[in-house]
Amino acid sequence: MTSDFYSTLLNVLDIIYGWVWGAPLLILLMGIGIYLTVVLKGLQFRYLGYALKLVLFPKKSDNKGDGDISHFASLMTALAATIGIGNIAGVATAVTVGGFGALFWMWVTALIGMAIKYAEAILAIKYRTTDDRGEMCGGPMYFIQKGLGWKWLASCFAIFGAIGAFGGGNMLQANSVADVMQSMFSVDPLWTGLVVALFTGLTLLGGIQSIGKVASWLVPFMAIFYIVGAGAILVVHYDRIFGALAMIVTAAFSGQAAFGGFLGSSVILAIQVGVSRGLMTSEAGLGTASIAAAAAKTDYPGRQALVSMTGCFLATIIMCSATGLVLAVTDVFGSIDANGKLLNGASLTLVAFQSVFPWAGGYIVTIGLLFFAFTTLLGWAYYGEKCVEYLFGDRVVPLYRVLFTLVIIPGAILELDLVWKISDICNGMMAFPNLIGLCLLSGAVIAETRLFISVLQKERQQNILEAVE
């Protein structure tokens, strides 16, 4: 591939990316999110406490019903794919481009996106099926085909999902791990690729049960590890937190002036960047998390749907806010490097942590990146597996797992600009079939929600009677 052709191809893909992730998709996503919020009467706010209770303090009775893994394991599998490098590097990029106001619009998007994730999960469970191996299969491809009868649209989702799994869910994660290991510990990328491939392959051998177990241990650990590090920085600069929050809200509605190496941003730019980054960090609207939700043991679709929607809250409101506030209180925003370039992405977050903990800050961010990337590999491995199984049957699953594992090795050592572009486009293209399905099947979401709420009210009344007795 000549350099001229490569550059032309990248430019074409940039144009396609701009169209896919442009105003139509963002408006469609936000419009459906607002619609679902209204018709479900703000369910994501009214039942957030109960949903978090299901996640943090599960009872054995909560995991009754058909399924492969528990509520918690299902959520951790989804969060494994959702909580990733974007929570460290992506937030810094959003703030660098759109100012701190972008973080506010990420919050708004996540809160609205919770309704979308709830609807995705409830449909995934309602229309899920069982394959020849006895495993649950669900997600947009199944609820589109079974709910609407549009196999062609369901296949479109599965095709883009399978391609995206090999790109952003595999090669790019492996490349990020290799880059970090080389810069921090001088480890050859090939060795990194081989080790990551080995651990990934061993995990994939056990299927969703193995992925769920590993995710149930690693995701909470990596999240707590990173939040504790960020929390320590906020404790050191506790006197700046209120001012940081005020700045974030103010910048959301007035823009942010240029200073240092930052060129400034308008309100429109803050909204655009915040909404797009919020959707990408929470994956609300892409439909991927519902594939993991379909594997959960649950008696009613609504119960697991509530658990699934907390993914938006945990990934964006908690994790992304931790990074954003650290950037705000450490005053590194707008800094430039030794070459006069504006610090951005993971390098900006790294400098923010090192400004408070010169020795440990780099290791906190590095270890966080390593775990985030590895668990993202596992989550997307399962998403891609289910997309490939839908297209070609479960006989190809063993071959897929081998191929997915092997692709990690070239992913660790190659330059991946082209893969980034294709992967981002595929992720965006997944959203269109999913959102069409959500819109046309919203009646089923409402009906299932009414049924579950009536069951939930009866359970609460029963609990009150038992407490009185």
Residue pairs with C-beta under 8 A, 6 or more apart in sequence:
1 9
6 418
9 418
10 417
10 418
10 421
13 418
13 421
13 422
13 425
14 421
16 425
17 421
17 424
17 425
17 428
20 424
20 425
20 428
20 429
21 276
21 424
21 428
25 428
25 431
25 432
26 272
26 275
26 276
26 279
28 431
28 432
28 435
29 113
29 116
29 275
29 279
29 284
29 285
29 431
29 435
30 109
30 112
30 275
32 116
32 285
32 435
32 438
32 439
33 109
33 112
33 113
33 115
33 116
33 284
33 285
34 112
35 442
36 115
36 116
36 118
36 119
36 438
36 442
36 445
37 43
37 44
37 112
37 115
39 442
39 446
40 115
40 118
40 119
40 445
40 446
40 449
43 115
43 118
43 449
44 111
44 114
44 115
44 118
44 309
45 111
47 306
48 114
48 310
48 313
50 306
50 456
51 306
51 307
51 309
51 310
52 310
52 313
54 62
54 71
54 303
54 306
54 307
55 71
55 72
55 75
55 307
55 310
58 70
58 71
58 72
62 71
62 303
63 70
63 71
63 296
63 297
63 298
64 297
64 298
64 299
65 297
65 298
65 299
65 300
66 136
66 297
66 298
67 74
67 136
67 295
67 296
67 297
67 298
68 135
68 136
68 208
68 209
68 212
68 295
68 296
68 297
69 77
69 208
69 209
69 212
69 295
69 296
69 297
70 212
70 296
70 297
71 296
71 297
71 298
71 303
71 304
71 307
72 216
72 307
73 212
73 213
73 215
73 216
73 296
74 212
74 292
74 293
74 295
74 296
74 304
74 307
74 308
75 292
75 307
75 308
75 310
75 311
76 212
76 215
76 216
76 219
76 220
77 208
77 211
77 212
77 215
77 292
77 295
77 378
77 379
77 382
78 288
78 289
78 292
78 293
78 308
78 311
78 379
79 215
79 219
79 223
79 311
79 314
79 315
79 375
79 379
80 211
80 215
80 218
80 219
80 375
80 376
80 378
80 379
81 169
81 283
81 288
81 289
81 292
81 375
81 376
81 378
81 379
81 380
81 382
81 383
82 281
82 282
82 283
82 289
82 311
82 315
82 379
83 219
83 222
83 223
83 314
83 315
83 319
83 372
83 375
83 376
84 173
84 372
84 373
84 375
84 376
85 173
85 176
85 346
85 369
85 372
85 373
85 376
86 277
86 280
86 281
87 226
87 281
87 315
87 319
87 320
87 323
87 372
88 226
88 323
88 346
88 349
88 365
88 368
88 369
88 372
89 345
89 346
89 349
89 369
90 277
90 280
90 281
90 320
90 345
91 103
91 106
91 277
91 281
91 320
91 323
91 324
91 327
91 349
92 323
92 327
92 344
92 345
92 346
92 348
92 349
93 277
93 344
93 345
94 102
94 103
94 106
94 273
94 274
94 277
95 102
95 103
95 324
95 327
95 333
96 262
96 333
96 342
96 343
96 344
96 345
96 348
97 265
97 269
97 273
98 105
98 265
98 269
98 270
98 271
98 272
98 273
98 274
99 251
99 255
99 256
99 262
99 264
99 265
99 269
99 270
100 244
100 247
100 248
100 251
100 256
100 324
100 327
100 328
100 333
101 248
101 250
101 251
101 252
101 253
101 254
101 255
101 256
101 265
101 267
101 270
101 271
101 274
102 252
102 265
102 270
102 273
102 274
102 277
103 248
103 274
103 320
103 321
103 324
104 248
104 249
104 251
104 252
104 270
104 274
105 252
105 270
105 271
105 273
105 274
105 275
105 278
106 274
106 275
106 277
106 278
106 281
106 316
106 320
106 324
107 278
107 316
107 317
107 321
108 274
108 275
108 278
109 274
109 275
109 278
109 279
109 282
109 284
109 316
110 278
110 281
110 282
110 284
110 312
110 313
110 315
110 316
110 317
110 320
111 312
111 313
111 317
112 284
113 278
113 279
113 282
113 284
113 285
113 312
113 316
114 284
114 309
114 310
114 312
114 313
115 309
116 284
116 285
116 438
117 282
117 283
117 284
117 289
117 290
117 308
117 309
117 311
117 312
118 305
118 306
118 308
118 309
118 445
119 305
119 438
119 442
119 445
120 140
120 287
120 289
120 290
120 293
120 308
120 434
120 438
121 289
121 290
121 293
121 294
121 301
121 304
121 305
121 307
121 308
121 309
122 301
122 302
122 304
122 305
122 444
122 445
122 448
122 449
123 143
123 147
123 290
123 301
123 437
123 438
123 441
123 444
123 445
124 138
124 139
124 140
124 142
124 143
124 290
124 291
124 293
124 294
125 138
125 293
125 294
125 296
125 298
125 301
125 304
125 305
126 143
126 301
126 444
126 448
127 138
127 142
127 143
127 146
127 147
128 136
128 137
128 138
128 142
128 294
129 136
129 137
129 138
129 142
129 146
130 136
130 137
131 137
131 389
131 394
132 394
133 394
133 397
135 207
135 208
135 295
136 294
136 295
137 294
137 386
137 389
137 390
138 290
138 291
138 293
138 294
138 295
139 157
139 287
139 288
139 290
139 291
139 294
139 383
139 386
139 387
140 154
140 157
140 287
140 290
140 291
140 430
140 433
140 434
140 437
141 154
141 155
141 157
141 158
141 161
141 386
141 387
141 390
142 154
142 294
142 390
143 290
143 437
143 441
144 150
144 153
144 154
144 157
144 433
144 434
144 436
144 437
145 151
145 154
147 437
147 440
147 441
147 444
148 437
148 440
148 441
153 433
153 436
153 437
154 390
154 433
155 390
155 391
156 429
156 432
156 433
157 287
157 387
157 430
157 433
157 434
158 387
158 388
158 390
158 391
159 387
159 391
160 426
160 427
160 429
160 430
161 287
161 288
161 383
161 384
161 387
161 426
161 430
162 384
162 387
162 388
162 391
163 422
163 423
163 426
164 380
164 384
164 423
164 426
164 427
164 430
165 380
165 381
165 383
165 384
165 385
165 387
165 404
166 384
166 404
166 407
167 419
167 420
167 422
167 423
167 426
168 380
168 419
168 420
168 423
168 424
168 426
168 427
169 376
169 377
169 379
169 380
169 381
169 383
169 384
169 423
170 377
170 380
170 381
170 384
170 404
170 407
170 408
170 411
171 407
171 408
171 410
171 411
171 414
171 416
171 419
172 411
172 416
172 419
172 420
172 423
173 373
173 374
173 376
173 377
173 380
173 411
174 192
174 193
174 196
174 197
174 373
174 377
174 408
174 409
174 411
174 412
175 411
175 412
175 414
175 416
176 369
176 373
177 192
177 196
177 369
177 370
177 373
177 374
177 412
178 187
178 189
178 192
178 193
178 196
178 412
178 413
179 189
180 366
180 369
180 370
181 187
181 189
181 192
181 370
182 188
182 189
182 192
184 362
184 363
184 366
189 412
189 413
190 409
190 412
190 413
192 412
193 408
193 409
193 410
193 411
193 412
193 413
194 409
196 374
196 377
196 408
196 412
197 405
197 406
197 408
197 409
199 374
200 374
200 377
200 378
200 381
200 404
200 405
200 408
201 401
201 402
201 405
203 210
203 211
203 214
203 378
204 210
204 211
204 378
204 381
204 401
204 404
204 405
205 401
206 213
208 295
208 382
211 378
211 379
211 381
211 382
212 295
214 375
214 378
215 375
215 378
215 379
218 371
218 374
218 375
219 375
221 371
222 368
222 371
222 372
222 375
223 314
223 318
223 319
225 364
225 367
225 368
225 371
226 319
226 322
226 364
226 368
227 318
227 319
227 322
229 353
229 357
229 360
229 361
229 364
229 368
230 322
230 323
230 325
230 326
231 322
232 356
232 357
233 326
233 329
233 330
233 352
233 353
233 356
233 357
234 241
234 325
234 326
234 329
236 356
237 329
237 330
237 356
240 328
240 329
241 325
241 329
244 325
244 328
244 329
245 325
247 328
248 324
248 328
251 265
251 270
252 267
252 270
252 271
252 274
253 267
254 267
255 264
255 265
255 266
255 267
255 269
255 270
256 262
256 264
256 265
256 270
257 264
258 264
259 334
260 333
260 334
260 335
260 336
261 334
261 335
261 336
261 341
261 342
261 343
262 333
262 334
262 342
265 273
278 316
278 320
279 285
279 286
280 427
281 315
281 316
281 319
281 320
282 311
282 312
282 315
282 316
283 289
283 311
283 315
284 312
285 431
285 434
285 435
286 427
286 430
286 431
286 434
287 430
287 431
287 433
287 434
287 437
288 380
288 383
288 430
289 308
289 311
290 308
291 382
291 383
291 386
291 387
292 308
292 379
292 382
292 383
293 304
293 305
293 307
293 308
296 304
296 307
298 304
300 448
300 451
300 452
300 455
301 448
301 452
302 448
302 449
302 451
302 452
302 453
302 455
302 456
303 452
323 349
326 349
326 352
326 353
327 333
327 348
327 349
327 352
330 352
330 355
330 356
331 355
332 343
332 348
332 351
332 352
332 355
333 348
334 342
335 342
335 343
335 348
335 351
336 342
336 343
337 343
337 347
343 351
346 365
346 369
349 365
350 361
350 362
350 365
350 366
352 361
353 360
353 361
353 362
353 364
353 365
354 361
354 362
355 361
357 364
377 408
381 401
381 404
384 400
384 404
385 397
385 400
385 401
385 404
388 396
388 397
388 400
389 396
389 397
389 400
411 419
438 445
